[in-house]
Amino acid sequence: METQKYHFPILVEQDEDGIFIVSCPVFVGCHTYGKTIDEAMKNIQEVIEMYLEDERPGTLNHFIGFREIELQIAV
């Protein structure tokens, strides 16, 4: 069986308890977490591999990029 490398974008956030939340935006609902970034990245790799059991990379959402928006909020 031939293999091919793919690169998937990963969004990393940290919650108020210090837990790292990671998401892959090319898969709907593809989120996981870890106590460290390394643990979270290992977990998201496993989740992506599970998604790829049912989906082929050519049928996925196309990642465009991240943007930041500035809002002025009264506090």
C-alpha positions as CSV (number, residue, x, y, z in Angstrom):
1,M,0.0,0.0,0.0
2,E,1.3,3.4,-1.0
3,T,1.4,6.2,1.7
4,Q,1.3,9.9,1.3
5,K,2.1,12.7,3.8
6,Y,-0.6,15.3,4.6
7,H,-0.4,18.4,6.7
8,F,-3.4,19.4,8.8
9,P,-3.9,22.8,10.5
10,I,-4.3,22.5,14.3
11,L,-5.7,25.3,16.5
12,V,-4.3,25.3,20.1
13,E,-6.0,27.1,23.0
14,Q,-5.5,26.9,26.7
15,D,-8.5,27.0,29.1
16,E,-8.7,28.7,32.5
17,D,-7.5,25.5,34.2
18,G,-4.4,25.3,32.0
19,I,-5.7,22.4,29.8
20,F,-4.6,22.6,26.2
21,I,-7.6,22.3,23.8
22,V,-6.7,21.4,20.2
23,S,-8.9,21.4,17.1
24,C,-8.5,20.5,13.4
25,P,-10.8,22.7,11.4
26,V,-10.8,20.5,8.3
27,F,-12.9,18.0,10.2
28,V,-16.3,18.9,11.8
29,G,-16.2,18.4,15.5
30,C,-12.5,17.3,15.6
31,H,-11.4,18.4,19.1
32,T,-9.5,17.0,22.0
33,Y,-7.3,18.1,24.9
34,G,-4.3,17.3,27.0
35,K,-2.5,18.5,30.1
36,T,0.5,19.4,28.0
37,I,0.8,20.5,24.4
38,D,2.6,17.3,23.5
39,E,-0.2,15.2,25.0
40,A,-2.9,17.3,23.2
41,M,-1.0,16.9,19.9
42,K,-0.7,13.2,20.4
43,N,-4.5,13.0,21.1
44,I,-5.4,15.1,18.0
45,Q,-3.3,12.9,15.8
46,E,-5.3,9.8,17.1
47,V,-8.6,11.7,16.5
48,I,-7.5,12.7,12.9
49,E,-6.5,9.1,12.2
50,M,-10.0,7.9,13.3
51,Y,-11.6,10.5,11.0
52,L,-9.4,9.3,8.1
53,E,-10.7,5.8,8.5
54,D,-14.0,7.1,7.0
55,E,-12.9,10.1,5.0
56,R,-10.3,10.6,2.3
57,P,-8.3,13.9,2.3
58,G,-9.7,14.9,-1.1
59,T,-13.2,15.1,0.4
60,L,-12.4,17.4,3.4
61,N,-13.0,21.1,4.0
62,H,-10.2,23.3,2.6
63,F,-8.4,25.2,5.3
64,I,-8.0,28.9,4.3
65,G,-6.4,30.4,7.4
66,F,-7.1,32.2,10.6
67,R,-8.1,35.8,11.0
68,E,-8.3,37.9,14.0
69,I,-11.0,40.5,14.6
70,E,-10.9,43.4,17.1
71,L,-14.0,44.3,19.1
72,Q,-14.4,47.0,21.6
73,I,-16.4,45.7,24.5
74,A,-17.7,47.6,27.6
75,V,-16.5,46.0,30.8
